[in-house]
């Protein structure tokens, strides 16, 4: 059976279209990006840092919209995208030293995102 889910390249295109602020990030020029490359991990971590920044600067509506989008990505994108969200994006959230932003972000997470975040406690603990 063919997997008709979207890939990492489509994820980035959709992300930039939905979030013009993200399209302007220096992240996109910082790495020699490729579909198969490990730089996707760094890109996802940079995206998490940006969402932490938005949240800590009271751009809560933008952050909420991002987490709604992220939830749909966990359902509509392939395993590679899901893996990067799980192992890089969410780990950056869990490890942020900005506890206040992290707590707000956790309240914005929807069911699948929350489930993945909770699974990470097997391997990580939140920074104090």
CNS distance restraints for C-alpha pairs under 8 A (distance, minus, plus):
assign (resid   3 and name CA) (resid  78 and name CA) 7.62 0.50 0.50
assign (resid   5 and name CA) (resid  76 and name CA) 5.58 0.50 0.50
assign (resid   5 and name CA) (resid  77 and name CA) 4.84 0.50 0.50
assign (resid   5 and name CA) (resid  78 and name CA) 5.08 0.50 0.50
assign (resid   6 and name CA) (resid  10 and name CA) 6.02 0.50 0.50
assign (resid   6 and name CA) (resid  11 and name CA) 6.98 0.50 0.50
assign (resid   6 and name CA) (resid  76 and name CA) 6.43 0.50 0.50
assign (resid   6 and name CA) (resid  77 and name CA) 4.44 0.50 0.50
assign (resid   6 and name CA) (resid  78 and name CA) 5.65 0.50 0.50
assign (resid   7 and name CA) (resid  11 and name CA) 6.23 0.50 0.50
assign (resid   7 and name CA) (resid  77 and name CA) 5.89 0.50 0.50
assign (resid   7 and name CA) (resid  78 and name CA) 5.50 0.50 0.50
assign (resid   7 and name CA) (resid  80 and name CA) 7.28 0.50 0.50
assign (resid   7 and name CA) (resid  81 and name CA) 6.70 0.50 0.50
assign (resid   8 and name CA) (resid  12 and name CA) 6.34 0.50 0.50
assign (resid   8 and name CA) (resid  35 and name CA) 6.63 0.50 0.50
assign (resid   8 and name CA) (resid  77 and name CA) 7.65 0.50 0.50
assign (resid   8 and name CA) (resid  78 and name CA) 7.61 0.50 0.50
assign (resid   8 and name CA) (resid  80 and name CA) 6.82 0.50 0.50
assign (resid   8 and name CA) (resid  81 and name CA) 5.48 0.50 0.50
assign (resid   9 and name CA) (resid  13 and name CA) 6.35 0.50 0.50
assign (resid   9 and name CA) (resid  35 and name CA) 6.45 0.50 0.50
assign (resid  10 and name CA) (resid  14 and name CA) 6.00 0.50 0.50
assign (resid  11 and name CA) (resid  15 and name CA) 5.93 0.50 0.50
assign (resid  11 and name CA) (resid  73 and name CA) 7.80 0.50 0.50
assign (resid  11 and name CA) (resid  77 and name CA) 7.32 0.50 0.50
assign (resid  11 and name CA) (resid  81 and name CA) 7.43 0.50 0.50
assign (resid  12 and name CA) (resid  16 and name CA) 6.10 0.50 0.50
assign (resid  13 and name CA) (resid  17 and name CA) 6.24 0.50 0.50
assign (resid  14 and name CA) (resid  18 and name CA) 6.10 0.50 0.50
assign (resid  15 and name CA) (resid  19 and name CA) 5.91 0.50 0.50
assign (resid  15 and name CA) (resid  22 and name CA) 7.43 0.50 0.50
assign (resid  15 and name CA) (resid  23 and name CA) 7.74 0.50 0.50
assign (resid  16 and name CA) (resid  20 and name CA) 5.64 0.50 0.50
assign (resid  16 and name CA) (resid  21 and name CA) 7.80 0.50 0.50
assign (resid  16 and name CA) (resid  22 and name CA) 5.83 0.50 0.50
assign (resid  16 and name CA) (resid  23 and name CA) 4.55 0.50 0.50
assign (resid  17 and name CA) (resid  23 and name CA) 7.45 0.50 0.50
assign (resid  19 and name CA) (resid  23 and name CA) 6.66 0.50 0.50
assign (resid  20 and name CA) (resid  24 and name CA) 6.58 0.50 0.50
assign (resid  21 and name CA) (resid  25 and name CA) 6.90 0.50 0.50
assign (resid  22 and name CA) (resid  47 and name CA) 7.73 0.50 0.50
assign (resid  23 and name CA) (resid  28 and name CA) 7.79 0.50 0.50
assign (resid  26 and name CA) (resid  30 and name CA) 6.16 0.50 0.50
assign (resid  27 and name CA) (resid  31 and name CA) 6.91 0.50 0.50
assign (resid  27 and name CA) (resid  43 and name CA) 6.41 0.50 0.50
assign (resid  27 and name CA) (resid  46 and name CA) 6.83 0.50 0.50
assign (resid  28 and name CA) (resid  33 and name CA) 7.77 0.50 0.50
assign (resid  28 and name CA) (resid  43 and name CA) 7.74 0.50 0.50
assign (resid  31 and name CA) (resid  39 and name CA) 6.45 0.50 0.50
assign (resid  32 and name CA) (resid  39 and name CA) 7.45 0.50 0.50
assign (resid  33 and name CA) (resid  37 and name CA) 6.64 0.50 0.50
assign (resid  33 and name CA) (resid  39 and name CA) 6.36 0.50 0.50
assign (resid  33 and name CA) (resid  40 and name CA) 7.36 0.50 0.50
assign (resid  34 and name CA) (resid  39 and name CA) 7.74 0.50 0.50
assign (resid  34 and name CA) (resid  40 and name CA) 7.97 0.50 0.50
assign (resid  35 and name CA) (resid  40 and name CA) 7.84 0.50 0.50
assign (resid  38 and name CA) (resid  42 and name CA) 7.59 0.50 0.50
assign (resid  39 and name CA) (resid  43 and name CA) 6.26 0.50 0.50
assign (resid  40 and name CA) (resid  44 and name CA) 6.15 0.50 0.50
assign (resid  40 and name CA) (resid  84 and name CA) 7.23 0.50 0.50
assign (resid  41 and name CA) (resid  45 and name CA) 6.30 0.50 0.50
assign (resid  41 and name CA) (resid  84 and name CA) 6.14 0.50 0.50
assign (resid  41 and name CA) (resid  88 and name CA) 5.66 0.50 0.50
assign (resid  41 and name CA) (resid  89 and name CA) 7.95 0.50 0.50
assign (resid  42 and name CA) (resid  46 and name CA) 6.09 0.50 0.50
assign (resid  42 and name CA) (resid  88 and name CA) 7.53 0.50 0.50
assign (resid  43 and name CA) (resid  47 and name CA) 6.18 0.50 0.50
assign (resid  44 and name CA) (resid  48 and name CA) 6.28 0.50 0.50
assign (resid  44 and name CA) (resid  84 and name CA) 6.59 0.50 0.50
assign (resid  44 and name CA) (resid  85 and name CA) 6.77 0.50 0.50
assign (resid  44 and name CA) (resid  88 and name CA) 5.77 0.50 0.50
assign (resid  44 and name CA) (resid  89 and name CA) 4.97 0.50 0.50
assign (resid  45 and name CA) (resid  49 and name CA) 6.28 0.50 0.50
assign (resid  45 and name CA) (resid  88 and name CA) 5.46 0.50 0.50
assign (resid  45 and name CA) (resid  89 and name CA) 4.99 0.50 0.50
assign (resid  45 and name CA) (resid  92 and name CA) 5.75 0.50 0.50
assign (resid  46 and name CA) (resid  50 and name CA) 6.27 0.50 0.50
assign (resid  46 and name CA) (resid  89 and name CA) 7.98 0.50 0.50
assign (resid  47 and name CA) (resid  51 and name CA) 6.36 0.50 0.50
assign (resid  47 and name CA) (resid  89 and name CA) 6.99 0.50 0.50
assign (resid  48 and name CA) (resid  52 and name CA) 6.16 0.50 0.50
assign (resid  48 and name CA) (resid  89 and name CA) 5.24 0.50 0.50
assign (resid  48 and name CA) (resid  90 and name CA) 7.30 0.50 0.50
assign (resid  48 and name CA) (resid  92 and name CA) 6.14 0.50 0.50
assign (resid  48 and name CA) (resid  93 and name CA) 6.32 0.50 0.50
assign (resid  49 and name CA) (resid  53 and name CA) 6.13 0.50 0.50
assign (resid  49 and name CA) (resid  92 and name CA) 7.18 0.50 0.50
assign (resid  49 and name CA) (resid  93 and name CA) 7.65 0.50 0.50
assign (resid  50 and name CA) (resid  54 and name CA) 6.18 0.50 0.50
assign (resid  51 and name CA) (resid  55 and name CA) 6.09 0.50 0.50
assign (resid  51 and name CA) (resid  63 and name CA) 6.15 0.50 0.50
assign (resid  52 and name CA) (resid  56 and name CA) 6.06 0.50 0.50
assign (resid  52 and name CA) (resid  93 and name CA) 7.38 0.50 0.50
assign (resid  52 and name CA) (resid  98 and name CA) 7.90 0.50 0.50
assign (resid  52 and name CA) (resid 101 and name CA) 6.08 0.50 0.50
assign (resid  52 and name CA) (resid 102 and name CA) 7.20 0.50 0.50
assign (resid  52 and name CA) (resid 105 and name CA) 7.71 0.50 0.50
assign (resid  53 and name CA) (resid  57 and name CA) 6.12 0.50 0.50
assign (resid  54 and name CA) (resid  58 and name CA) 6.40 0.50 0.50
assign (resid  54 and name CA) (resid  59 and name CA) 4.97 0.50 0.50
assign (resid  54 and name CA) (resid  60 and name CA) 6.92 0.50 0.50
assign (resid  54 and name CA) (resid  62 and name CA) 7.31 0.50 0.50
assign (resid  54 and name CA) (resid  63 and name CA) 6.49 0.50 0.50
assign (resid  55 and name CA) (resid  59 and name CA) 5.43 0.50 0.50
assign (resid  55 and name CA) (resid  60 and name CA) 5.42 0.50 0.50
assign (resid  55 and name CA) (resid  63 and name CA) 6.16 0.50 0.50
assign (resid  55 and name CA) (resid 101 and name CA) 5.70 0.50 0.50
assign (resid  55 and name CA) (resid 104 and name CA) 7.31 0.50 0.50
assign (resid  55 and name CA) (resid 105 and name CA) 7.17 0.50 0.50
assign (resid  56 and name CA) (resid 100 and name CA) 7.56 0.50 0.50
assign (resid  56 and name CA) (resid 101 and name CA) 5.25 0.50 0.50
assign (resid  59 and name CA) (resid  63 and name CA) 6.41 0.50 0.50
assign (resid  60 and name CA) (resid  64 and name CA) 5.98 0.50 0.50
assign (resid  61 and name CA) (resid  65 and name CA) 6.13 0.50 0.50
assign (resid  62 and name CA) (resid  66 and name CA) 6.16 0.50 0.50
assign (resid  63 and name CA) (resid  67 and name CA) 6.34 0.50 0.50
assign (resid  63 and name CA) (resid 105 and name CA) 7.67 0.50 0.50
assign (resid  63 and name CA) (resid 108 and name CA) 7.75 0.50 0.50
assign (resid  64 and name CA) (resid  68 and name CA) 6.31 0.50 0.50
assign (resid  64 and name CA) (resid 108 and name CA) 5.73 0.50 0.50
assign (resid  65 and name CA) (resid  69 and name CA) 6.26 0.50 0.50
assign (resid  66 and name CA) (resid  70 and name CA) 6.06 0.50 0.50
assign (resid  67 and name CA) (resid  71 and name CA) 6.08 0.50 0.50
assign (resid  67 and name CA) (resid 108 and name CA) 6.47 0.50 0.50
assign (resid  67 and name CA) (resid 109 and name CA) 5.92 0.50 0.50
assign (resid  67 and name CA) (resid 110 and name CA) 7.13 0.50 0.50
assign (resid  68 and name CA) (resid  72 and name CA) 6.59 0.50 0.50
assign (resid  68 and name CA) (resid 109 and name CA) 7.75 0.50 0.50
assign (resid  68 and name CA) (resid 110 and name CA) 7.08 0.50 0.50
assign (resid  69 and name CA) (resid  73 and name CA) 6.31 0.50 0.50
assign (resid  70 and name CA) (resid  74 and name CA) 6.44 0.50 0.50
assign (resid  70 and name CA) (resid 113 and name CA) 7.57 0.50 0.50
assign (resid  71 and name CA) (resid  75 and name CA) 6.95 0.50 0.50
assign (resid  71 and name CA) (resid 109 and name CA) 7.89 0.50 0.50
assign (resid  71 and name CA) (resid 110 and name CA) 6.36 0.50 0.50
assign (resid  71 and name CA) (resid 111 and name CA) 7.69 0.50 0.50
assign (resid  71 and name CA) (resid 112 and name CA) 6.38 0.50 0.50
assign (resid  71 and name CA) (resid 113 and name CA) 6.03 0.50 0.50
assign (resid  72 and name CA) (resid  76 and name CA) 6.05 0.50 0.50
assign (resid  73 and name CA) (resid  77 and name CA) 5.29 0.50 0.50
assign (resid  73 and name CA) (resid  81 and name CA) 7.83 0.50 0.50
assign (resid  73 and name CA) (resid  82 and name CA) 7.47 0.50 0.50
assign (resid  74 and name CA) (resid  81 and name CA) 7.73 0.50 0.50
assign (resid  74 and name CA) (resid  82 and name CA) 5.59 0.50 0.50
assign (resid  74 and name CA) (resid 112 and name CA) 7.16 0.50 0.50
assign (resid  74 and name CA) (resid 113 and name CA) 7.62 0.50 0.50
assign (resid  77 and name CA) (resid  81 and name CA) 6.08 0.50 0.50
assign (resid  77 and name CA) (resid  82 and name CA) 6.88 0.50 0.50
assign (resid  78 and name CA) (resid  82 and name CA) 6.46 0.50 0.50
assign (resid  79 and name CA) (resid  83 and name CA) 5.88 0.50 0.50
assign (resid  80 and name CA) (resid  84 and name CA) 6.28 0.50 0.50
assign (resid  81 and name CA) (resid  85 and name CA) 6.21 0.50 0.50
assign (resid  82 and name CA) (resid  86 and name CA) 6.08 0.50 0.50
assign (resid  83 and name CA) (resid  87 and name CA) 5.83 0.50 0.50
assign (resid  83 and name CA) (resid  88 and name CA) 7.91 0.50 0.50
assign (resid  84 and name CA) (resid  88 and name CA) 5.32 0.50 0.50
assign (resid  84 and name CA) (resid  89 and name CA) 6.57 0.50 0.50
assign (resid  85 and name CA) (resid  89 and name CA) 4.73 0.50 0.50
assign (resid  85 and name CA) (resid  90 and name CA) 6.09 0.50 0.50
assign (resid  86 and name CA) (resid  90 and name CA) 5.42 0.50 0.50
assign (resid  86 and name CA) (resid  91 and name CA) 7.03 0.50 0.50
assign (resid  86 and name CA) (resid 116 and name CA) 6.38 0.50 0.50
assign (resid  86 and name CA) (resid 117 and name CA) 7.46 0.50 0.50
assign (resid  87 and name CA) (resid  91 and name CA) 5.82 0.50 0.50
assign (resid  88 and name CA) (resid  92 and name CA) 6.09 0.50 0.50
assign (resid  89 and name CA) (resid  93 and name CA) 6.62 0.50 0.50
assign (resid  90 and name CA) (resid  94 and name CA) 6.20 0.50 0.50
assign (resid  90 and name CA) (resid 117 and name CA) 6.32 0.50 0.50
assign (resid  91 and name CA) (resid  95 and name CA) 6.08 0.50 0.50
assign (resid  91 and name CA) (resid 117 and name CA) 7.99 0.50 0.50
assign (resid  91 and name CA) (resid 120 and name CA) 7.41 0.50 0.50
assign (resid  91 and name CA) (resid 124 and name CA) 7.83 0.50 0.50
assign (resid  92 and name CA) (resid  96 and name CA) 6.06 0.50 0.50
assign (resid  93 and name CA) (resid 102 and name CA) 6.38 0.50 0.50
assign (resid  94 and name CA) (resid 102 and name CA) 7.24 0.50 0.50
assign (resid  94 and name CA) (resid 117 and name CA) 7.86 0.50 0.50
assign (resid  94 and name CA) (resid 124 and name CA) 7.54 0.50 0.50
assign (resid  94 and name CA) (resid 125 and name CA) 6.93 0.50 0.50
assign (resid  94 and name CA) (resid 126 and name CA) 5.00 0.50 0.50
assign (resid  94 and name CA) (resid 127 and name CA) 6.95 0.50 0.50
assign (resid  95 and name CA) (resid 124 and name CA) 7.98 0.50 0.50
assign (resid  95 and name CA) (resid 125 and name CA) 7.33 0.50 0.50
assign (resid  95 and name CA) (resid 126 and name CA) 5.46 0.50 0.50
assign (resid  95 and name CA) (resid 127 and name CA) 5.21 0.50 0.50
assign (resid  96 and name CA) (resid 102 and name CA) 7.05 0.50 0.50
assign (resid  96 and name CA) (resid 126 and name CA) 7.51 0.50 0.50
assign (resid  96 and name CA) (resid 127 and name CA) 6.16 0.50 0.50
assign (resid  97 and name CA) (resid 127 and name CA) 5.44 0.50 0.50
assign (resid  97 and name CA) (resid 128 and name CA) 6.31 0.50 0.50
assign (resid  98 and name CA) (resid 102 and name CA) 6.24 0.50 0.50
assign (resid  99 and name CA) (resid 103 and name CA) 6.14 0.50 0.50
assign (resid  99 and name CA) (resid 127 and name CA) 7.38 0.50 0.50
assign (resid  99 and name CA) (resid 128 and name CA) 6.73 0.50 0.50
assign (resid 100 and name CA) (resid 104 and name CA) 6.42 0.50 0.50
assign (resid 101 and name CA) (resid 105 and name CA) 6.05 0.50 0.50
assign (resid 102 and name CA) (resid 106 and name CA) 6.15 0.50 0.50
assign (resid 103 and name CA) (resid 107 and name CA) 6.55 0.50 0.50
assign (resid 104 and name CA) (resid 108 and name CA) 6.64 0.50 0.50
assign (resid 105 and name CA) (resid 109 and name CA) 6.51 0.50 0.50
assign (resid 106 and name CA) (resid 114 and name CA) 7.38 0.50 0.50
assign (resid 109 and name CA) (resid 113 and name CA) 5.71 0.50 0.50
assign (resid 109 and name CA) (resid 114 and name CA) 5.57 0.50 0.50
assign (resid 110 and name CA) (resid 114 and name CA) 5.87 0.50 0.50
assign (resid 111 and name CA) (resid 115 and name CA) 6.09 0.50 0.50
assign (resid 112 and name CA) (resid 116 and name CA) 6.27 0.50 0.50
assign (resid 113 and name CA) (resid 117 and name CA) 6.11 0.50 0.50
assign (resid 114 and name CA) (resid 118 and name CA) 6.07 0.50 0.50
assign (resid 115 and name CA) (resid 119 and name CA) 6.35 0.50 0.50
assign (resid 116 and name CA) (resid 120 and name CA) 6.60 0.50 0.50
assign (resid 117 and name CA) (resid 121 and name CA) 7.41 0.50 0.50
assign (resid 120 and name CA) (resid 124 and name CA) 5.84 0.50 0.50
assign (resid 120 and name CA) (resid 125 and name CA) 7.99 0.50 0.50
assign (resid 121 and name CA) (resid 125 and name CA) 5.76 0.50 0.50
